[in-house]
Amino acid sequence: MPSRRSEIHPAVRGFDRAAATYERARPDYPAAAVRHFGRVLHLGPGRTVVDLGSGTGKFARALAPLGAARLAVEPAAGMRREFRRAVPDVPILDGTAERIPLPDGFADAVVSAQAFHWFRARRALREIARVLRPGGAIGLIWNTREERVGWSRAISSVVARYRWMHPAARSRRWKPAFRDPRSPFGPLHRATFPHVQRGTVELFVERTLSVSVIANLGPVERRAVAREVRRLLANDPEVRGRAVLDLPYTTEVYWSYRR
């Protein structure tokens, strides 16, 4: 059996190092997308949902209005520390998507926000199916920056030099697992929702530094990336001189039911 260490993606090191930055700078999730999850995953009082790869708890917090019992699983110690500080009322366990520290049939739904593309998808789906009750469901959600915005494209170009995974390539890593005839899940459904993150230049500098591949750089390189992002935002005619910037996102929601 593979060791737990071999199951943890190298990106976890970056997220572990950048946990506080991630908490400050990553966007929240649109309420409409969360309500949609409540409907299609049948979440509400008396139901249990597991937030897998929970990070600092941004999505766990967003789920609170649905009224379901929440439990989180996260492999990065730094992320778990931030989670406990930000969401003290939700238990969080040390675990991976391929080895979830929960018994069979524990949950009505498993959700994953900004994380499923880091998992070993086929193994993760088998493990998620194991912890779901009959009729249970999986829900996945991503906030994806809109590249039609010039300064967002410029930031992406900075990050791309460090081999960041483009969102279009991201889906090719995990979607085939759902199409596999051996998948324990049925057809994959999709919906999208508009979203906006509002913040200062420094917030969007930190948003860039929270990307795992940038967080994995040495301190000198991270400072160079921060300077470059500040410089491009100071010179971009669309946002130059503005105290507050608005960055549009498309929030992608996927869900599927256990066979």
C-alpha positions in Angstrom: 0.0 0.0 0.0 1.4 3.5 -0.9 2.6 5.5 2.1 0.6 8.5 3.2 3.6 10.7 2.3 3.5 9.5 -1.3 -0.2 10.4 -1.5 0.4 14.1 -0.7 0.9 16.3 -3.7 4.0 18.5 -3.7 1.7 21.5 -3.9 0.8 20.9 -0.3 4.2 22.2 0.7 3.4 25.5 -0.9 0.0 25.7 0.6 1.4 24.8 4.0 3.9 27.6 3.8 1.4 30.1 2.4 -1.6 29.2 4.7 -1.9 32.7 6.3 -1.6 34.4 3.0 -4.1 32.0 1.4 -6.6 32.9 4.2 -6.2 36.6 3.7 -6.1 36.7 -0.1 -8.2 34.0 -1.6 -11.8 34.9 -2.6 -14.9 33.5 -0.8 -17.7 31.7 -2.7 -20.9 33.2 -4.2 -24.0 32.5 -2.0 -25.9 31.4 -5.1 -23.4 28.6 -5.8 -23.6 27.4 -2.1 -27.4 27.4 -2.3 -27.2 25.4 -5.5 -25.0 22.8 -3.7 -27.6 22.7 -0.9 -30.3 21.7 -3.4 -28.4 19.2 -5.6 -26.5 17.6 -2.7 -29.5 17.6 -0.5 -27.7 19.4 2.4 -29.6 20.6 5.4 -30.2 19.9 9.0 -29.7 16.2 9.9 -27.3 15.7 7.0 -23.5 15.4 7.2 -21.0 16.9 4.7 -17.2 16.4 4.6 -15.1 19.2 3.2 -12.1 17.4 1.6 -8.9 19.3 1.2 -10.5 22.0 3.2 -7.6 24.5 3.3 -8.2 27.3 5.7 -11.9 26.8 5.9 -13.3 29.3 3.4 -15.8 26.8 1.9 -16.6 25.2 5.2 -17.7 28.7 6.4 -19.7 29.2 3.3 -21.6 26.0 3.9 -22.7 27.0 7.4 -26.1 28.5 6.4 -27.2 25.2 4.9 -27.4 23.7 8.4 -25.7 20.4 7.7 -23.2 19.0 10.1 -19.7 19.8 8.8 -16.4 18.0 9.1 -13.1 18.8 7.4 -10.1 16.8 6.2 -6.8 18.6 5.2 -3.2 17.2 4.9 -1.3 20.5 5.4 -0.6 21.3 9.0 -0.4 25.1 8.3 -3.8 25.0 6.7 -5.2 23.1 9.6 -3.9 25.7 12.1 -5.5 28.5 10.1 -8.7 26.4 9.8 -9.0 25.9 13.6 -8.5 29.6 14.1 -11.0 30.7 11.5 -13.6 27.9 12.0 -13.3 26.7 15.6 -16.8 25.1 15.6 -15.9 22.6 12.8 -13.7 19.5 13.5 -10.8 19.0 11.2 -8.8 15.8 10.7 -5.4 15.2 9.2 -5.9 13.1 6.0 -5.8 12.9 2.3 -8.4 12.3 -0.4 -6.9 8.9 -1.1 -7.0 7.9 2.6 -9.9 9.6 4.4 -9.8 9.0 8.2 -13.5 8.3 8.4 -15.6 5.1 8.6 -17.6 3.6 5.7 -20.9 5.3 5.1 -20.1 8.3 7.3 -21.4 11.2 5.2 -24.3 12.2 2.9 -22.0 14.4 0.8 -18.3 15.1 0.2 -17.3 18.5 -1.2 -14.0 19.8 -2.4 -13.2 23.5 -3.1 -10.2 24.5 -5.2 -8.6 21.1 -4.5 -9.8 18.1 -6.5 -7.4 18.7 -9.3 -4.5 17.9 -6.9 -5.9 14.5 -6.0 -5.2 11.2 -7.6 -8.7 11.3 -9.1 -9.6 7.6 -9.6 -8.3 6.5 -6.2 -9.9 9.5 -4.6 -13.3 8.7 -6.1 -13.2 5.2 -4.7 -12.3 6.5 -1.3 -15.0 9.2 -1.4 -17.6 6.6 -2.4 -16.5 4.5 0.6 -17.3 7.2 3.1 -20.6 8.1 1.5 -24.0 6.7 2.4 -26.2 5.1 -0.3 -27.5 7.9 -2.4 -24.6 10.2 -1.4 -23.0 12.8 -3.7 -19.8 14.5 -4.4 -19.6 18.3 -5.1 -16.6 20.2 -6.5 -16.2 23.9 -6.8 -13.6 26.3 -8.3 -13.3 30.0 -8.5 -11.5 30.7 -11.8 -10.2 34.2 -12.6 -11.6 35.8 -15.7 -8.8 36.2 -18.2 -10.7 38.7 -20.3 -9.5 41.3 -17.7 -6.1 42.5 -18.9 -4.4 42.8 -15.6 -5.6 39.3 -14.6 -4.0 37.9 -17.8 -0.8 39.8 -17.0 -0.6 38.2 -13.5 -1.3 34.8 -15.1 1.7 35.4 -17.4 3.9 36.1 -14.4 2.8 32.9 -12.6 3.0 30.8 -15.8 6.8 31.3 -15.9 6.8 29.0 -12.9 4.8 26.3 -14.6 1.5 27.1 -13.1 -1.3 24.8 -14.3 -3.8 26.7 -16.5 -7.5 26.1 -15.6 -8.1 24.6 -19.0 -5.4 22.0 -18.4 -6.7 21.4 -14.8 -9.9 19.8 -15.9 -8.1 17.3 -18.1 -6.4 15.9 -15.0 -9.6 14.9 -13.2 -12.6 14.7 -15.5 -11.6 11.4 -17.2 -11.9 9.7 -13.8 -15.7 10.3 -13.8 -16.0 9.0 -17.4 -14.2 5.7 -16.4 -16.8 2.9 -16.6 -15.4 1.6 -13.3 -16.1 5.0 -11.5 -18.4 4.6 -8.5 -20.1 7.8 -9.6 -22.7 8.6 -12.2 -22.7 11.4 -14.8 -21.0 14.7 -13.9 -23.2 17.8 -13.8 -22.0 21.4 -14.1 -23.3 24.9 -13.4 -21.5 28.3 -13.3 -22.0 31.4 -11.3 -20.5 34.9 -11.6 -18.4 36.2 -8.7 -16.2 39.2 -7.9 -13.3 39.7 -5.5 -12.8 43.2 -4.4 -9.6 44.4 -2.8 -6.5 46.5 -2.7 -3.4 46.1 -4.8 -1.7 44.4 -1.9 -4.5 41.9 -1.6 -4.0 40.9 -5.2 -0.2 40.7 -4.7 -0.9 38.3 -1.8 -3.4 36.4 -4.0 -0.6 35.8 -6.4 1.8 34.7 -3.6 -0.8 32.2 -2.4 -0.5 30.1 -5.6 1.2 26.9 -4.5 4.0 27.1 -7.1 4.9 30.6 -6.1 4.7 29.8 -2.4 7.2 27.0 -3.1 9.8 29.5 -4.3 12.6 30.8 -2.2 12.1 34.1 -0.4 14.2 36.1 -2.9 12.1 34.8 -5.8 8.8 35.4 -4.0 9.8 39.0 -3.3 10.7 39.4 -7.0 7.2 38.1 -8.0 5.6 40.5 -5.5 7.5 43.5 -7.0 6.6 42.5 -10.5 2.9 42.3 -9.7 2.9 45.6 -7.9 4.7 47.2 -10.9 2.2 45.8 -13.5 -0.8 47.0 -11.4 0.8 50.4 -10.9 1.3 50.7 -14.7 -1.9 49.1 -16.1 -4.1 51.8 -17.5 -7.3 49.9 -16.4 -6.4 50.0 -12.7 -3.6 52.5 -12.3 -4.1 54.8 -9.3 -7.2 53.0 -8.0 -7.5 52.3 -4.3 -9.8 49.3 -4.8 -9.8 46.8 -7.6 -12.6 44.4 -8.8 -11.5 41.1 -10.2 -14.3 39.0 -11.8 -14.4 35.2 -11.5 -16.5 32.4 -12.9 -17.4 29.9 -10.2 -17.6 26.4 -11.6 -19.7 23.9 -9.7 -19.7 20.2 -10.5 -21.7 17.3 -8.8 -22.3 13.6 -9.2 -24.2 10.9 -7.3 -22.8 7.7 -6.0 -24.0 4.7 -8.0 
